[in-house]
């Protein structure tokens, strides 16, 4: 049972939007903008969205300063209209969120009491905000809701969906329900810092859920937690030091209290221009540490660990590990939280095509596209899923404009996601936005500072430096990638060309020798083949001077 001192709200989105207390009393705000704000947050992963994104949806026609002022007033009125014990609506200079400790969201799709023949209720029926951005958003959500209602009716009518045999050939043998991230409640006595702690925890939880395979739970006084044999507890504390804020994060065993990992990071002052970047970097840092615990930590379970290790192995570009990665990720294909794992399976196929290890390039391409589409259908707001769809669009569908649109969406949905910024950088380069690509790549490198497989992230920064024609720095990052992983073939390919253009012929020859040992049949002439994985070198014109060199 939950502690009686905690008040709870239920937000219903099927039919007219309704906000109700636990006793059933209706506290729905009268303002259409306030209702729209609730709908925007309730449909987000982790109930959290960037503040500027919400402002753009509700006041897109207003000057930025006026829109920001209108949003602040809307938040103030909403809190005043729904006064409960607890900070149910969280806000800072960066994000807005509903606290799931106080608010539960109901879409009506889980209502098994409705007969399957009943007409689908409209999503947020009657909600009408005269803003073109919101009108587009609500129209798309209503179409999505109708589609999901039809899918539910089909399932209840016992009409099983047949999956494509090509990508569903592995029978599921694992489940993802054993690993739990338990979020401890905020501890600060300072209301502003307490709200910040809640928001940080929710953003970390959302980022972990985007990776896939972990159940998120929120710890609450008086609530008995079970099934914690394979769990990690996350607790964050914030402290003021002058105008700045320090963030302490602890990962521990929820049963014994044993500490797995602890860290302190210093953030700029709340509301400052640099706070947003500090915040995103801190969330990415703790997310990485949490993922490492599920991949390599001392928990007793194995299924989530297998999935996380498979993703890490994909980023090594080691083709000898690809079959094992596919087998592990495919074994979770029927799990409800497996959309991101489908997206990583699509990423694997892109790598197989680019690295020339696919036995049938056409079939592998078709599988990648099918997996990417299915992942988007399952979790259309997951930044990892959207980013991998952009990757597929760019390299297999050969559509730079589609990749650019998806990549922009992935960064908007995942401002703390390094993989989103990486694919955004690649898409920007493909449409000629070299400066945007450079900035995004640098941001990806910052956000990935705590990620394993540093060679992968260094080579991505190498690509960005080539796009900005900074060949000396590009060579530096290619060399770092090679030093971190001597058998990482992409770094050797780029070292050959970059060493040559920088006048280091001895370095170019050494890289040729090493790559030839790892890639039988390699020749310099392949650098100009359209399907050889050096498109960044070709676009920069760095391959022409290499022709005729001896291997």
C-alpha positions in Angstrom: 0.0 0.0 0.0 1.1 3.5 -0.7 1.5 6.1 2.0 -1.7 8.2 2.5 0.3 11.4 2.7 1.0 11.2 -1.1 -1.7 12.5 -3.3 -2.1 11.0 -6.8 -3.6 12.2 -10.1 -4.9 10.2 -13.0 -4.7 11.8 -16.5 -7.1 10.2 -19.0 -6.4 10.9 -22.7 -9.1 8.7 -24.4 -12.1 10.9 -25.1 -12.1 14.4 -23.5 -8.9 15.0 -21.5 -9.6 14.5 -17.8 -7.4 15.0 -14.8 -8.8 13.3 -11.7 -7.8 12.9 -8.0 -7.5 9.4 -6.5 -11.1 9.8 -5.1 -12.4 10.5 -8.6 -13.0 14.2 -8.3 -12.4 16.1 -11.5 -9.6 18.7 -11.4 -9.2 19.2 -15.2 -7.9 22.7 -16.0 -10.3 24.9 -17.9 -7.7 26.4 -20.2 -7.2 24.7 -23.5 -3.5 25.6 -23.5 -3.1 24.0 -20.0 -4.8 20.8 -21.2 -2.6 20.8 -24.3 0.5 21.1 -22.1 -0.6 18.1 -20.1 -1.1 16.1 -23.3 2.3 17.0 -24.7 4.0 15.9 -21.5 1.9 12.7 -21.0 2.8 11.4 -24.4 6.5 11.8 -24.0 8.9 9.0 -22.9 9.4 9.5 -19.2 6.7 12.3 -19.3 9.4 14.8 -20.0 10.1 17.2 -22.9 12.4 20.1 -23.6 10.9 23.4 -22.5 11.6 25.0 -25.9 9.9 22.1 -27.7 6.7 22.6 -25.7 6.8 26.4 -26.2 7.1 25.9 -30.0 4.1 23.6 -30.0 1.8 26.1 -28.1 3.2 29.5 -29.1 4.9 29.0 -32.4 3.6 32.3 -33.8 4.8 34.4 -30.9 8.2 36.0 -30.4 10.4 33.8 -28.3 10.4 36.0 -25.2 6.6 36.3 -25.3 6.2 32.6 -25.8 8.5 31.8 -22.9 6.5 34.3 -20.7 3.2 32.7 -21.8 4.6 29.2 -20.9 5.6 30.4 -17.4 2.2 31.8 -16.8 0.5 28.6 -18.0 2.6 26.5 -15.7 1.8 28.8 -12.7 -1.9 28.7 -13.4 -1.9 24.9 -13.8 -0.1 24.4 -10.5 -2.6 26.8 -8.8 -5.6 25.0 -10.3 -4.4 21.6 -9.2 -3.0 22.1 -5.7 -1.9 18.7 -4.3 0.7 17.8 -1.8 3.8 17.3 -3.9 5.6 18.7 -7.0 3.6 16.8 -9.6 4.5 19.3 -12.4 8.3 19.8 -12.6 10.1 22.5 -14.4 13.5 24.1 -14.8 15.1 26.3 -17.4 15.7 23.2 -19.6 12.8 20.7 -19.3 9.2 20.2 -18.2 7.9 16.9 -16.8 5.1 15.2 -15.0 6.4 13.3 -11.9 5.2 9.7 -12.2 5.2 9.4 -8.4 2.2 11.6 -8.5 0.7 11.3 -12.0 -0.4 8.2 -13.9 -1.4 8.4 -17.5 -4.2 6.3 -19.1 -4.7 6.1 -22.8 -7.8 3.8 -22.7 -6.1 1.1 -24.8 -5.5 -0.8 -21.6 -9.3 -0.8 -20.7 -10.2 -4.5 -21.2 -13.8 -3.8 -20.2 -14.5 -2.1 -23.5 -16.0 -4.5 -26.1 -13.9 -4.8 -29.2 -16.8 -3.6 -31.3 -17.0 -0.3 -29.5 -16.2 2.8 -31.6 -12.7 4.2 -30.9 -12.8 7.3 -28.7 -11.0 10.3 -30.0 -7.6 11.1 -28.5 -8.1 14.3 -26.4 -11.6 14.8 -27.9 -12.5 18.5 -28.2 -9.0 19.7 -27.4 -8.4 22.6 -29.9 -5.5 25.0 -29.7 -5.2 27.5 -32.5 -1.5 27.0 -33.2 -0.3 25.3 -36.5 2.4 23.3 -34.7 0.0 21.9 -32.1 -2.7 21.3 -34.7 -0.2 19.1 -36.7 0.9 17.3 -33.6 -2.6 16.5 -32.3 -3.7 15.4 -35.7 -0.8 12.9 -35.9 -1.5 11.7 -32.4 -5.1 11.1 -33.2 -4.2 9.0 -36.3 -1.7 7.0 -34.2 -4.4 6.4 -31.5 -6.9 5.2 -34.1 -4.3 2.8 -35.5 -3.4 1.4 -32.1 -7.1 1.0 -31.3 -7.6 -1.0 -34.4 -4.5 -3.2 -33.6 -5.9 -3.9 -30.1 -9.3 -4.9 -31.6 -7.6 -7.2 -34.0 -5.6 -8.8 -31.2 -8.6 -9.3 -29.1 -10.4 -10.8 -32.0 -7.7 -13.5 -32.0 -6.3 -12.5 -35.4 -2.6 -13.2 -34.9 -0.2 -11.0 -36.9 2.3 -12.9 -39.1 5.8 -11.5 -38.9 8.1 -11.5 -41.9 10.0 -14.8 -42.0 13.2 -13.2 -43.1 13.7 -11.2 -39.8 11.7 -13.4 -37.4 13.6 -16.6 -38.0 15.0 -16.7 -34.4 12.5 -18.0 -31.9 12.3 -15.9 -28.8 14.1 -17.7 -25.9 14.6 -14.8 -23.5 12.5 -12.2 -21.7 13.4 -8.7 -20.7 11.4 -8.5 -17.5 14.1 -9.5 -15.0 16.2 -6.3 -14.8 14.9 -3.3 -12.8 16.1 0.3 -12.4 14.7 1.5 -9.1 14.5 5.2 -8.8 14.9 6.5 -5.2 12.7 9.6 -4.3 14.4 13.0 -4.2 15.9 14.0 -0.8 16.6 17.7 -0.9 14.8 20.0 1.5 15.2 22.8 -1.1 12.0 22.8 -3.3 13.9 24.0 -6.4 16.7 21.3 -6.0 14.1 18.7 -5.1 12.4 19.3 -8.4 15.7 19.2 -10.2 16.5 15.9 -8.6 13.2 14.4 -9.8 13.8 15.7 -13.3 17.3 14.3 -13.5 16.1 10.9 -12.3 13.3 10.9 -14.9 15.7 11.8 -17.7 18.1 9.1 -16.7 15.3 6.6 -16.5 14.1 7.6 -19.9 17.5 7.3 -21.4 18.0 3.8 -19.9 14.6 2.7 -21.2 15.6 3.9 -24.7 18.5 1.4 -24.7 15.9 -1.3 -24.0 15.5 -4.3 -21.7 15.1 -2.6 -18.3 11.9 -2.1 -16.3 11.8 1.3 -14.6 10.2 1.6 -11.1 9.9 4.5 -8.8 10.5 3.9 -5.1 7.9 5.3 -2.7 7.4 5.2 1.0 5.0 2.5 2.0 5.2 0.7 -1.3 6.5 -2.9 -1.1 8.9 -3.7 -3.9 9.3 -7.2 -5.2 11.3 -8.9 -7.9 14.5 -7.0 -7.1 17.0 -10.0 -7.5 18.4 -8.3 -10.7 18.0 -4.6 -9.9 20.0 -1.4 -9.5 18.9 1.5 -7.3 19.6 5.0 -8.5 19.7 7.9 -6.1 20.7 11.5 -6.9 21.3 14.4 -4.5 22.0 18.0 -5.4 23.8 20.6 -3.3 24.3 24.3 -3.7 27.9 25.7 -3.8 27.5 29.4 -4.2 25.6 30.0 -7.4 26.5 26.6 -8.8 25.0 23.1 -8.2 26.8 19.8 -7.5 25.2 16.5 -8.4 25.9 13.3 -6.5 24.8 10.1 -8.2 24.9 6.6 -6.5 24.1 3.2 -8.0 23.6 0.5 -5.4 22.0 -2.9 -4.5 18.5 -2.1 -3.4 18.5 -5.1 -1.0 21.9 -4.8 0.7 22.7 -1.2 0.1 26.1 -2.1 -1.3 27.3 0.7 -3.5 28.2 -0.3 -7.1 29.2 3.2 -8.4 29.3 6.8 -7.1 30.1 10.1 -8.8 30.0 13.8 -8.2 29.6 16.3 -11.1 29.5 20.1 -10.9 26.9 22.0 -12.9 26.6 25.7 -13.7 24.2 27.9 -11.9 20.5 27.2 -12.5 19.2 29.3 -15.4 22.6 30.1 -16.8 23.3 29.6 -20.5 25.7 26.7 -19.9 23.5 24.9 -17.5 21.6 23.1 -20.2 24.7 21.5 -21.7 26.0 20.6 -18.2 22.7 19.0 -17.4 22.6 16.9 -20.6 26.2 15.8 -20.1 25.5 14.8 -16.5 22.4 12.8 -17.5 24.4 11.0 -20.3 27.2 10.3 -17.9 25.0 8.6 -15.3 23.0 6.8 -18.0 26.3 5.3 -19.3 27.3 4.2 -15.8 23.9 2.6 -15.3 24.1 0.8 -18.6 27.5 -0.5 -17.6 26.1 -2.0 -14.4 23.5 -3.9 -16.4 26.0 -5.0 -18.9 28.9 -6.0 -16.6 27.7 -5.5 -13.1 27.3 -8.1 -10.3 23.6 -8.7 -10.7 22.4 -12.3 -10.8 20.3 -12.1 -14.0 21.7 -12.7 -17.5 19.1 -11.7 -20.2 19.5 -8.0 -20.0 23.3 -8.4 -19.7 23.4 -10.4 -22.9 21.4 -7.6 -24.8 23.6 -4.8 -23.5 26.8 -6.7 -24.3 25.6 -7.4 -27.8 25.1 -3.7 -28.4 28.6 -3.0 -27.1 30.0 -5.6 -29.5 28.2 -4.1 -32.5 30.2 -0.9 -32.0 33.5 -2.7 -32.4 32.8 -3.4 -36.1 34.2 -6.9 -35.5 32.5 -9.1 -38.0 33.3 -12.3 -36.1 30.9 -11.1 -33.4 28.0 -10.2 -35.7 26.2 -13.5 -35.8 26.3 -13.9 -32.0 25.0 -10.3 -31.7 22.1 -11.0 -34.0 21.2 -14.2 -32.2 21.0 -12.5 -28.9 19.1 -9.4 -30.0 16.6 -11.5 -32.1 15.8 -13.7 -29.1 14.0 -10.7 -27.6 11.9 -9.8 -30.6 8.5 -10.5 -29.1 9.2 -8.5 -25.9 7.2 -5.3 -25.5 10.3 -3.3 -24.7 12.3 -4.5 -27.6 11.8 -1.7 -30.1 15.3 -0.3 -29.5 16.8 -3.8 -29.9 15.1 -4.0 -33.3 16.7 -0.7 -34.1 20.1 -2.0 -33.2 19.5 -5.1 -35.4 18.9 -2.7 -38.2 22.1 -0.9 -37.4 23.9 -4.3 -37.5 22.7 -4.8 -41.0 23.8 -1.4 -42.2 27.2 -2.3 -40.8 27.2 -5.6 -42.6 26.4 -3.9 -45.9 28.9 -1.2 -45.5 31.6 -3.6 -44.3 30.9 -6.0 -47.2 30.2 -8.9 -44.8 26.5 -9.4 -45.9 26.1 -12.6 -47.9 23.2 -11.0 -49.8 23.4 -7.2 -49.8 19.8 -6.7 -51.2 18.2 -9.0 -48.7 20.2 -7.5 -45.8 19.1 -4.0 -46.9 15.5 -5.0 -47.0 15.7 -6.6 -43.6 17.3 -3.4 -42.2 14.5 -1.2 -43.6 11.8 -3.6 -42.2 13.4 -3.8 -38.8 13.7 0.0 -38.6 10.1 0.6 -39.6 8.9 -2.0 -37.1 10.9 -0.3 -34.3 9.5 3.1 -35.2 5.9 1.7 -35.1 6.6 0.2 -31.7 8.3 3.2 -30.1 8.0 6.3 -32.3 9.3 8.7 -29.7 12.4 6.7 -28.8 15.5 8.8 -29.9 17.6 5.7 -30.3 15.0 4.2 -32.6 14.6 7.4 -34.6 18.4 7.9 -34.9 18.9 4.4 -36.2 16.1 4.9 -38.7 18.0 8.0 -39.9 21.1 5.8 -40.2 19.2 3.3 -42.4 17.8 6.1 -44.5 21.2 7.7 -45.1 23.2 4.7 -46.0 20.8 2.1 -47.3 17.8 4.0 -48.6 20.2 6.7 -50.0 17.8 9.5 -48.9 19.7 12.3 -47.2 16.6 14.4 -46.8 14.7 11.7 -45.0 17.8 11.0 -42.8 18.0 14.7 -42.0 14.3 14.9 -40.9 14.6 11.8 -38.7 17.9 12.9 -37.2 16.5 16.3 -36.2 13.6 14.5 -34.5 16.0 12.1 -32.7 18.0 15.0 -31.2 14.8 16.8 -30.2 13.5 13.7 -28.4 16.9 12.8 -27.0 18.9 15.8 -26.1 21.1 13.6 -23.8 21.6 10.8 -26.4 25.1 10.6 -28.0 23.9 8.2 -30.7 21.2 10.7 -31.7 23.8 13.5 -32.1 26.1 11.2 -34.0 23.5 10.3 -36.6 22.4 14.0 -36.7 26.0 14.9 -37.5 26.2 12.4 -40.3 22.9 13.6 -41.8 24.0 17.2 -41.6 27.2 16.4 -43.5 25.2 14.6 -46.2 23.1 17.7 -47.0 26.1 20.0 -46.9 25.7 21.5 -43.4 29.3 21.0 -42.4 29.3 23.5 -39.5 26.2 21.9 -38.0 27.8 18.5 -38.5 30.9 19.6 -36.7 29.1 21.0 -33.7 26.8 18.0 -33.4 29.8 15.6 -33.6 31.5 17.5 -30.8 28.4 17.3 -28.7 28.2 13.5 -29.4 31.8 13.1 -28.2 31.0 15.1 -25.0 27.9 13.1 -24.2 29.7 9.8 -24.9 32.6 10.5 -22.6 31.6 7.7 -20.2 30.6 5.2 -23.0 32.7 2.1 -23.7 34.2 1.5 -27.2 35.9 4.9 -27.3 37.4 4.0 -30.8 33.9 4.1 -32.2 33.3 7.6 -30.9 36.7 8.9 -31.9 36.3 7.7 -35.5 33.0 9.6 -35.6 34.8 12.8 -34.6 37.4 12.0 -37.2 34.6 12.1 -39.8 33.4 15.4 -38.6 36.9 16.9 -38.8 37.2 15.7 -42.4 33.9 17.3 -43.3 35.3 20.6 -41.9 38.6 20.1 -43.7 40.6 20.0 -40.5 42.7 17.0 -41.7 45.4 17.3 -38.9 42.7 17.0 -36.2 40.9 14.2 -38.2 44.2 12.3 -38.2 44.6 12.8 -34.5 41.2 11.2 -33.8 41.8 8.4 -36.3 45.0 7.6 -34.5 43.3 7.7 -31.1 40.7 5.3 -32.4 43.4 3.0 -33.6 45.3 3.1 -30.3 42.2 2.3 -28.3 41.4 -0.7 -30.6 44.3 -1.8 -32.9 42.0 -4.2 -34.9 39.3 -1.5 -35.5 39.4 -1.4 -39.3 37.6 2.0 -39.9 40.4 3.9 -38.1 43.1 2.2 -40.3 41.3 3.1 -43.5 41.1 6.7 -42.5 44.7 6.7 -41.2 45.9 5.7 -44.7 44.4 8.7 -46.4 44.9 11.2 -43.6 48.6 10.2 -43.0 49.2 10.6 -46.7 47.6 14.1 -47.0 49.4 15.2 -43.9 52.8 14.1 -45.3 53.3 11.1 -43.1 54.1 8.5 -45.7 55.6 6.1 -43.2 52.3 6.2 -41.1 50.3 5.6 -44.3 52.4 2.6 -45.2 52.1 1.2 -41.7 48.3 1.5 -41.8 48.2 -0.2 -45.2 50.2 -3.1 -43.8 47.9 -3.5 -40.8 44.7 -3.2 -42.8 45.9 -5.7 -45.4 46.4 -8.3 -42.6 42.9 -7.7 -41.2 41.2 -7.4 -44.6 42.4 -10.1 -47.1 42.3 -8.9 -50.7 42.5 -5.2 -49.7 43.7 -2.8 -52.4 44.1 1.0 -52.5 41.9 1.1 -55.6 38.9 0.0 -53.4 38.9 3.5 -51.8 37.2 4.9 -54.9 34.6 2.1 -55.1 31.2 3.6 -54.3 30.3 0.7 -52.0 33.6 0.7 -50.0 33.0 2.2 -46.5 35.0 5.4 -47.0 32.4 7.8 -48.3 33.7 10.7 -46.1 37.1 10.4 -47.7 35.7 10.3 -51.2 33.5 13.4 -50.6 36.6 15.3 -49.3 38.7 14.2 -52.3 41.2 12.4 -50.2 41.4 9.2 -52.1 42.7 10.4 -55.5 46.3 10.8 -54.5 46.4 7.3 -53.1 45.9 5.4 -56.4 49.0 3.5 -57.5 50.4 2.9 -54.0 51.7 -0.6 -53.4 50.0 -2.7 -50.8 
